[in-house]
Amino acid sequence: MTDAPIATLAVIGLGMATKPHLEALEELRGKVNVSGVFNRTRAKAEAVRDTFGFPVFDSLQAIADDPATDGVIIATPPNQRAQIVAVMAAAGKHILMEKPIERTLVAARDLVKECADRQVTLGIVFQHRMRQGARRLRQLVDGGQLGELALIRAEIPWWRDQAYYDVPGRGSYDRDGGGVLISQAIHVLDLMLSLTGPARSVQALTATTRMHRLEAEDFATAGVTFDNGAVGSIVATTATFPGEQERLIIDGTLGTAVLTGGSLDVHWRDGRSETVGDVSGTGGGSDPMAFPCDWHRDLIHDFAQSIRDRRPPCITGHEGLRVHRLIDAMTRSAATGSTVNVEDTP
């Protein structure tokens, strides 16, 4: 006799970003039920039904009215989030939402507040935190084994070809809220802040290189000061062919940790060293979805358990606002050419 599923979820939005979610839900069969999928283009939903066997919902309201559905995974473009969250939160459905929360900091705050006011759980998909190397780095930072954090470097040298940006709305402010910062670098920046704590101020530059035609930026860089006294730098782009693994480097007073993709290398000042994880694909090259579904699986499983246990998920909406504040500050700094303080209030 098997245990009953932890929770029943529906999937809303079946674009490119949904692939690892669907694969993860397939691996979670028996632990997490799928009540159905919904997409504005029904043919996509039917294709998912034919591949995975998940039922198809006819409308958002049908999901909201379904008593068997405990929560939803929202994987639509950011400009569709507000309407969906309003319907689902009003129906008491818990929400796991793809990054970014919304296109602007103000809009993101509004969605987080709406979920809090409706007393529904809101989780954000920042799956880079779930990688083995990142989890070990979390332990080292929390345990003080690197000493005091001194220097932080986030490097995201990714590649997207022009065909990626030729999709209507991609890389625009109206649909996506921006370019490389809010669509790609946001993952590494969220992971960075989850380890370092809040950033205090930034001095940034953004640009659109001659490699691409898009409305927003495909290059961003900044110097950063952190509340904990550390300093650092950010370089993010989708104009580096053929794309390299992202790196997060943390120099502490007792050692240095280098997270390359999912692989962590640690070098302590006393001569010891450690390697954890592997350099698996993270979507930094021509195929944005070239990575395993393991991280999504673990995140979805935690979200389902948070519903059952009535506790916050591992990455909450309020936590997700932290990286939105940093990106907002970088954007304002680049526009004004000045150092900008990072607002750190909900």
The 8 nearest C-alpha neighbors of each residue, nearest first, counted from 0:
[[1, 2, 3, 29, 4, 30, 28, 5],
 [2, 0, 3, 29, 4, 30, 5, 28],
 [1, 3, 4, 0, 30, 29, 5, 31],
 [2, 4, 5, 1, 30, 29, 6, 31],
 [5, 3, 30, 31, 6, 29, 32, 2],
 [4, 6, 30, 31, 303, 304, 307, 3],
 [7, 5, 31, 303, 4, 32, 69, 8],
 [8, 6, 32, 68, 69, 33, 31, 34],
 [7, 9, 70, 33, 71, 68, 34, 69],
 [8, 10, 71, 35, 34, 33, 36, 72],
 [11, 9, 36, 72, 71, 73, 37, 12],
 [12, 10, 37, 73, 36, 72, 74, 38],
 [11, 13, 75, 74, 38, 14, 37, 73],
 [14, 12, 17, 38, 11, 43, 15, 74],
 [13, 15, 16, 17, 12, 75, 74, 18],
 [14, 16, 17, 18, 13, 288, 287, 74],
 [17, 15, 14, 18, 74, 19, 288, 13],
 [16, 18, 20, 13, 15, 14, 19, 74],
 [17, 19, 21, 20, 16, 15, 22, 288],
 [20, 18, 292, 22, 21, 17, 23, 295],
 [21, 19, 23, 17, 18, 22, 24, 295],
 [20, 22, 24, 18, 23, 19, 25, 17],
 [21, 23, 19, 25, 24, 20, 292, 18],
 [24, 22, 296, 20, 26, 25, 21, 292],
 [25, 23, 27, 21, 26, 22, 20, 28],
 [24, 26, 22, 23, 27, 28, 21, 51],
 [27, 25, 23, 24, 28, 22, 296, 21],
 [26, 28, 24, 30, 25, 31, 29, 23],
 [29, 27, 30, 25, 26, 31, 24, 32],
 [28, 30, 4, 31, 27, 32, 3, 2],
 [29, 31, 4, 27, 28, 5, 32, 3],
 [32, 30, 4, 6, 5, 27, 28, 29],
 [33, 31, 7, 8, 6, 4, 34, 28],
 [34, 32, 8, 35, 7, 9, 53, 31],
 [33, 35, 9, 8, 7, 68, 32, 54],
 [36, 34, 54, 9, 55, 53, 33, 56],
 [37, 35, 10, 55, 9, 56, 11, 44],
 [36, 38, 11, 56, 44, 55, 12, 10],
 [37, 39, 12, 40, 44, 41, 13, 11],
 [38, 40, 41, 37, 12, 58, 43, 44],
 [41, 39, 38, 42, 43, 44, 37, 13],
 [40, 42, 44, 43, 38, 39, 45, 37],
 [41, 43, 45, 44, 40, 46, 38, 47],
 [44, 42, 46, 41, 45, 40, 47, 38],
 [45, 43, 41, 47, 46, 42, 38, 37],
 [44, 46, 48, 42, 47, 43, 49, 41],
 [45, 47, 43, 49, 48, 44, 42, 50],
 [48, 46, 50, 44, 45, 49, 51, 43],
 [49, 47, 52, 53, 45, 46, 51, 50],
 [48, 50, 46, 47, 52, 51, 45, 53],
 [51, 49, 47, 48, 52, 46, 53, 45],
 [52, 50, 48, 53, 47, 49, 25, 21],
 [51, 53, 48, 49, 50, 54, 47, 35],
 [52, 54, 48, 35, 51, 33, 55, 36],
 [55, 53, 35, 48, 36, 52, 34, 56],
 [56, 54, 36, 35, 37, 44, 57, 53],
 [55, 57, 37, 58, 36, 35, 61, 54],
 [58, 56, 55, 61, 37, 59, 41, 60],
 [59, 57, 61, 60, 56, 37, 62, 38],
 [60, 58, 62, 61, 63, 57, 37, 83],
 [59, 61, 63, 62, 58, 64, 86, 87],
 [60, 62, 64, 58, 59, 63, 65, 56],
 [63, 61, 65, 59, 60, 64, 56, 58],
 [62, 64, 60, 61, 90, 65, 87, 59],
 [65, 63, 61, 62, 60, 66, 90, 68],
 [64, 66, 62, 67, 63, 68, 61, 60],
 [67, 65, 68, 64, 69, 63, 62, 92],
 [68, 66, 65, 69, 7, 34, 8, 64],
 [69, 67, 7, 66, 8, 65, 70, 34],
 [70, 68, 7, 92, 8, 6, 67, 93],
 [69, 71, 93, 92, 8, 94, 68, 9],
 [72, 70, 9, 94, 8, 10, 73, 95],
 [71, 73, 95, 10, 96, 11, 94, 9],
 [74, 72, 96, 11, 75, 97, 71, 10],
 [73, 75, 12, 97, 11, 17, 96, 72],
 [74, 76, 12, 73, 77, 79, 11, 80],
 [75, 77, 78, 79, 175, 174, 74, 80],
 [78, 76, 101, 79, 80, 175, 102, 174],
 [77, 79, 174, 76, 80, 175, 102, 101],
 [80, 78, 77, 76, 81, 82, 75, 83],
 [79, 81, 83, 77, 82, 78, 84, 101],
 [80, 82, 84, 83, 79, 85, 110, 78],
 [83, 81, 85, 84, 80, 79, 86, 87],
 [82, 84, 80, 86, 85, 81, 87, 79],
 [83, 85, 87, 81, 86, 82, 88, 80],
 [86, 84, 82, 83, 88, 87, 89, 81],
 [85, 87, 83, 89, 84, 88, 90, 82],
 [88, 86, 90, 84, 92, 89, 85, 63],
 [87, 89, 91, 90, 85, 92, 84, 86],
 [90, 88, 86, 87, 91, 85, 117, 92],
 [89, 91, 87, 88, 63, 92, 86, 64],
 [92, 90, 88, 89, 119, 87, 93, 117],
 [93, 91, 70, 87, 88, 90, 69, 94],
 [94, 92, 70, 120, 119, 71, 121, 69],
 [93, 95, 121, 71, 70, 120, 96, 72],
 [96, 94, 122, 72, 123, 121, 71, 73],
 [95, 97, 73, 123, 72, 124, 94, 122],
 [98, 96, 124, 74, 123, 73, 99, 95],
 [99, 97, 100, 124, 123, 96, 125, 101],
 [98, 100, 101, 97, 181, 77, 102, 182],
 [99, 101, 98, 107, 77, 97, 96, 102],
 [102, 100, 107, 77, 99, 103, 106, 80],
 [101, 103, 176, 175, 77, 106, 78, 99],
 [104, 102, 106, 105, 101, 107, 176, 327],
 [103, 105, 107, 106, 323, 108, 324, 327],
 [104, 106, 108, 103, 107, 109, 101, 102],
 [107, 105, 109, 103, 108, 104, 101, 110],
 [108, 106, 101, 104, 100, 110, 109, 105],
 [107, 109, 111, 105, 106, 110, 112, 104],
 [108, 110, 106, 112, 107, 111, 113, 105],
 [111, 109, 113, 107, 112, 108, 114, 106],
 [110, 112, 108, 114, 113, 109, 316, 115],
 [113, 111, 115, 109, 110, 114, 116, 108],
 [114, 112, 110, 116, 115, 111, 109, 117],
 [115, 113, 117, 119, 111, 112, 116, 118],
 [114, 116, 118, 112, 117, 113, 119, 111],
 [115, 117, 113, 118, 114, 112, 119, 111],
 [116, 118, 114, 115, 119, 88, 113, 89],
 [119, 117, 115, 116, 114, 120, 91, 88],
 [118, 120, 93, 114, 117, 91, 115, 88],
 [119, 121, 93, 94, 122, 118, 311, 114],
 [122, 120, 94, 316, 95, 315, 93, 119],
 [121, 123, 95, 315, 314, 316, 312, 96],
 [124, 122, 96, 95, 314, 97, 316, 315],
 [125, 123, 97, 126, 98, 96, 122, 95],
 [126, 124, 127, 186, 123, 128, 98, 189],
 [125, 127, 128, 294, 129, 124, 295, 298],
 [128, 126, 129, 125, 130, 186, 190, 294],
 [127, 129, 126, 130, 133, 190, 125, 134],
 [128, 130, 294, 127, 126, 134, 131, 133],
 [131, 129, 133, 132, 128, 127, 261, 294],
 [130, 132, 134, 276, 133, 135, 129, 261],
 [133, 131, 263, 276, 262, 135, 261, 275],
 [132, 134, 136, 130, 135, 131, 128, 137],
 [133, 135, 137, 131, 136, 132, 130, 129],
 [134, 136, 138, 132, 137, 133, 131, 139],
 [137, 135, 133, 139, 138, 134, 140, 132],
 [136, 138, 134, 140, 135, 139, 141, 133],
 [139, 137, 135, 141, 136, 140, 142, 134],
 [138, 140, 136, 142, 144, 137, 141, 143],
 [141, 139, 143, 137, 142, 138, 136, 145],
 [142, 140, 138, 143, 139, 137, 144, 194],
 [141, 143, 139, 140, 144, 138, 145, 137],
 [142, 144, 146, 140, 145, 141, 139, 147],
 [143, 145, 139, 146, 142, 140, 253, 254],
 [146, 144, 253, 254, 251, 143, 140, 252],
 [145, 147, 253, 252, 143, 251, 144, 148],
 [148, 146, 251, 252, 149, 145, 143, 253],
 [147, 149, 251, 229, 250, 150, 146, 252],
 [148, 150, 229, 251, 250, 147, 230, 252],
 [149, 151, 250, 230, 231, 229, 249, 148],
 [152, 150, 231, 249, 248, 230, 250, 232],
 [151, 153, 232, 248, 231, 247, 233, 154],
 [154, 152, 247, 233, 246, 232, 234, 248],
 [153, 155, 234, 246, 245, 233, 235, 156],
 [154, 156, 245, 235, 157, 234, 236, 184],
 [157, 155, 236, 243, 239, 235, 242, 245],
 [158, 156, 242, 237, 283, 239, 243, 236],
 [159, 157, 237, 242, 284, 239, 238, 240],
 [158, 160, 237, 285, 163, 161, 284, 238],
 [161, 159, 162, 163, 285, 158, 164, 211],
 [160, 162, 164, 163, 211, 165, 159, 212],
 [161, 163, 165, 164, 160, 166, 159, 211],
 [162, 164, 161, 165, 160, 166, 159, 169],
 [165, 163, 161, 166, 169, 162, 170, 213],
 [164, 166, 162, 163, 167, 161, 169, 213],
 [165, 167, 164, 169, 163, 168, 162, 170],
 [168, 166, 169, 165, 164, 171, 170, 174],
 [169, 167, 171, 174, 170, 166, 175, 173],
 [170, 168, 164, 171, 166, 167, 175, 174],
 [169, 171, 178, 215, 177, 213, 175, 214],
 [172, 170, 214, 168, 169, 173, 175, 177],
 [171, 173, 176, 177, 175, 174, 215, 170],
 [172, 174, 171, 176, 175, 78, 168, 102],
 [175, 173, 78, 168, 172, 171, 176, 77],
 [176, 174, 172, 177, 171, 77, 102, 173],
 [175, 177, 102, 172, 173, 174, 103, 171],
 [178, 176, 172, 215, 175, 171, 170, 181],
 [177, 179, 170, 216, 215, 180, 217, 182],
 [178, 180, 183, 217, 182, 181, 184, 236],
 [181, 179, 184, 178, 185, 182, 183, 326],
 [180, 182, 185, 179, 177, 178, 183, 184],
 [181, 183, 179, 180, 178, 185, 184, 99],
 [184, 182, 179, 185, 180, 181, 186, 178],
 [185, 183, 180, 186, 187, 179, 188, 235],
 [184, 186, 188, 181, 183, 187, 180, 189],
 [187, 185, 189, 184, 188, 125, 190, 127],
 [188, 186, 190, 189, 184, 185, 191, 153],
 [187, 189, 191, 185, 190, 186, 184, 192],
 [190, 188, 192, 186, 322, 191, 187, 185],
 [191, 189, 187, 193, 188, 192, 128, 186],
 [190, 192, 188, 194, 189, 193, 187, 195],
 [193, 191, 195, 196, 194, 189, 190, 197],
 [192, 194, 190, 191, 196, 195, 189, 197],
 [195, 193, 192, 191, 196, 137, 190, 140],
 [196, 194, 192, 193, 191, 197, 227, 225],
 [195, 197, 192, 193, 194, 198, 226, 227],
 [198, 196, 192, 226, 225, 199, 195, 321],
 [197, 199, 225, 226, 224, 200, 341, 196],
 [198, 200, 225, 341, 226, 224, 340, 197],
 [201, 199, 340, 341, 224, 339, 223, 198],
 [200, 202, 223, 339, 338, 222, 203, 329],
 [203, 201, 338, 222, 221, 332, 337, 339],
 [204, 202, 221, 333, 332, 329, 220, 201],
 [203, 205, 333, 220, 219, 221, 206, 202],
 [206, 204, 219, 218, 333, 216, 220, 203],
 [207, 205, 216, 218, 208, 217, 219, 204],
 [206, 208, 216, 217, 218, 209, 215, 211],
 [209, 207, 210, 206, 211, 217, 218, 238],
 [208, 210, 211, 207, 212, 238, 217, 206],
 [211, 209, 208, 238, 212, 161, 207, 160],
 [212, 210, 209, 161, 208, 213, 207, 238],
 [211, 213, 161, 214, 210, 164, 209, 207],
 [214, 212, 215, 170, 211, 164, 171, 216],
 [213, 215, 171, 170, 216, 212, 172, 177],
 [216, 214, 178, 177, 170, 213, 171, 172],
 [217, 215, 207, 178, 206, 218, 205, 179],
 [216, 218, 207, 179, 236, 237, 178, 206],
 [219, 217, 236, 206, 216, 205, 235, 207],
 [220, 218, 205, 235, 204, 234, 236, 206],
 [221, 219, 234, 233, 204, 203, 235, 205],
 [222, 220, 203, 233, 202, 232, 223, 201],
 [221, 223, 232, 202, 201, 231, 203, 233],
 [224, 222, 201, 231, 230, 232, 200, 221],
 [223, 225, 230, 200, 199, 198, 229, 231],
 [226, 224, 198, 199, 229, 227, 228, 230],
 [225, 227, 199, 228, 198, 197, 224, 196],
 [226, 228, 225, 229, 196, 195, 148, 197],
 [229, 227, 226, 225, 230, 224, 149, 148],
 [230, 228, 149, 225, 150, 227, 148, 224],
 [231, 229, 224, 150, 223, 225, 151, 149],
 [232, 230, 151, 223, 150, 152, 222, 224],
 [231, 233, 222, 152, 221, 223, 153, 151],
 [232, 234, 153, 221, 220, 154, 152, 235],
 [233, 235, 220, 154, 219, 155, 153, 232],
 [236, 234, 155, 219, 218, 156, 154, 184],
 [235, 237, 218, 217, 156, 238, 157, 179],
 [236, 238, 158, 157, 159, 217, 239, 156],
 [237, 239, 158, 236, 210, 240, 217, 157],
 [240, 238, 158, 242, 157, 156, 237, 241],
 [241, 239, 242, 158, 238, 157, 284, 243],
 [240, 242, 158, 284, 239, 243, 285, 157],
 [243, 241, 157, 284, 158, 240, 239, 283],
 [244, 242, 156, 157, 283, 245, 284, 241],
 [243, 245, 260, 259, 283, 246, 156, 242],
 [244, 246, 155, 154, 260, 259, 156, 243],
 [247, 245, 259, 154, 258, 153, 248, 260],
 [246, 248, 153, 258, 152, 257, 154, 249],
 [249, 247, 257, 152, 256, 151, 258, 246],
 [248, 250, 151, 256, 255, 150, 251, 257],
 [249, 251, 255, 150, 149, 148, 254, 151],
 [252, 250, 148, 145, 254, 149, 146, 147],
 [251, 253, 146, 147, 254, 145, 148, 149],
 [254, 252, 146, 145, 251, 268, 267, 144],
 [255, 253, 267, 145, 268, 251, 266, 252],
 [254, 256, 250, 266, 249, 265, 251, 267],
 [255, 257, 265, 249, 248, 264, 266, 258],
 [256, 258, 248, 264, 263, 247, 259, 265],
 [257, 259, 263, 247, 246, 262, 260, 248],
 [260, 258, 246, 262, 261, 245, 244, 257],
 [259, 261, 278, 244, 245, 262, 258, 279],
 [260, 262, 278, 132, 277, 130, 276, 259],
 [263, 261, 277, 276, 278, 132, 259, 258],
 [262, 264, 258, 132, 275, 274, 257, 276],
 [265, 263, 274, 257, 273, 256, 258, 262],
 [264, 266, 256, 273, 272, 255, 257, 274],
 [267, 265, 272, 255, 254, 271, 256, 268],
 [268, 266, 254, 271, 269, 270, 253, 272],
 [267, 269, 254, 253, 270, 266, 271, 255],
 [270, 268, 267, 271, 253, 254, 266, 272],
 [269, 271, 268, 267, 272, 266, 254, 265],
 [272, 270, 267, 269, 266, 273, 268, 265],
 [271, 273, 266, 265, 267, 270, 274, 264],
 [274, 272, 265, 264, 275, 266, 271, 263],
 [273, 275, 264, 263, 265, 276, 272, 262],
 [276, 274, 263, 132, 262, 273, 264, 277],
 [277, 275, 262, 132, 131, 261, 263, 274],
 [276, 278, 262, 261, 279, 275, 132, 260],
 [277, 279, 262, 261, 260, 259, 280, 276],
 [280, 278, 277, 261, 260, 281, 290, 262],
 [279, 281, 290, 289, 282, 278, 260, 283],
 [280, 282, 290, 283, 289, 260, 279, 244],
 [283, 281, 287, 289, 288, 284, 280, 290],
 [282, 284, 157, 242, 281, 158, 243, 287],
 [285, 283, 242, 158, 286, 282, 241, 157],
 [284, 286, 159, 158, 287, 160, 241, 283],
 [285, 287, 288, 284, 289, 282, 283, 159],
 [288, 286, 282, 289, 285, 283, 284, 281],
 [287, 289, 282, 286, 290, 16, 281, 15],
 [290, 288, 282, 286, 287, 280, 281, 291],
 [289, 291, 280, 281, 288, 282, 292, 279],
 [292, 290, 293, 289, 19, 294, 280, 279],
 [291, 293, 19, 295, 23, 294, 296, 22],
 [294, 292, 296, 295, 291, 297, 23, 130],
 [293, 295, 129, 297, 126, 296, 292, 130],
 [296, 294, 298, 292, 297, 293, 126, 299],
 [297, 295, 23, 293, 299, 294, 298, 300],
 [296, 298, 300, 294, 295, 299, 301, 293],
 [297, 299, 295, 301, 300, 296, 302, 294],
 [300, 298, 302, 296, 301, 297, 295, 303],
 [301, 299, 297, 303, 302, 298, 296, 304],
 [300, 302, 304, 298, 299, 303, 305, 297],
 [303, 301, 299, 305, 312, 304, 300, 298],
 [304, 302, 300, 306, 305, 301, 6, 5],
 [303, 305, 307, 301, 306, 302, 308, 300],
 [306, 304, 310, 302, 308, 312, 303, 307],
 [307, 305, 309, 303, 304, 308, 302, 310],
 [306, 308, 304, 305, 309, 5, 303, 6],
 [307, 309, 305, 310, 306, 304, 303, 311],
 [310, 308, 306, 305, 307, 311, 304, 120],
 [309, 311, 305, 308, 312, 306, 307, 120],
 [310, 312, 305, 315, 313, 120, 309, 314],
 [313, 311, 305, 302, 314, 315, 122, 301],
 [312, 314, 315, 311, 301, 302, 122, 298],
 [315, 313, 312, 122, 123, 318, 316, 319],
 [316, 314, 122, 318, 317, 312, 121, 123],
 [315, 317, 319, 318, 121, 122, 111, 123],
 [316, 318, 320, 319, 315, 111, 345, 321],
 [319, 317, 315, 316, 320, 321, 314, 322],
 [318, 320, 316, 317, 321, 322, 315, 123],
 [319, 321, 323, 317, 318, 322, 324, 316],
 [320, 322, 324, 323, 319, 318, 325, 197],
 [321, 323, 325, 324, 189, 320, 319, 326],
 [324, 322, 320, 326, 321, 325, 104, 327],
 [325, 323, 327, 321, 322, 326, 328, 320],
 [324, 326, 322, 328, 327, 323, 341, 329],
 [327, 325, 329, 323, 328, 324, 330, 322],
 [326, 328, 324, 330, 325, 329, 323, 331],
 [327, 329, 325, 331, 326, 330, 341, 332],
 [330, 328, 326, 332, 203, 331, 327, 333],
 [329, 331, 327, 333, 328, 332, 326, 334],
 [332, 330, 334, 328, 329, 333, 335, 327],
 [331, 333, 329, 335, 337, 203, 334, 339],
 [334, 332, 204, 203, 336, 330, 331, 335],
 [333, 335, 331, 332, 336, 330, 204, 337],
 [336, 334, 332, 337, 333, 331, 338, 330],
 [337, 335, 333, 332, 334, 338, 203, 204],
 [338, 336, 332, 335, 202, 339, 333, 203],
 [337, 339, 202, 201, 332, 200, 340, 336],
 [340, 338, 332, 200, 201, 328, 337, 341],
 [339, 341, 200, 199, 342, 201, 338, 328],
 [342, 340, 200, 199, 328, 325, 343, 324],
 [343, 341, 344, 340, 324, 328, 199, 325],
 [342, 344, 341, 345, 324, 321, 197, 199],
 [343, 345, 342, 321, 324, 320, 341, 317],
 [344, 343, 108, 317, 320, 321, 342, 112]]
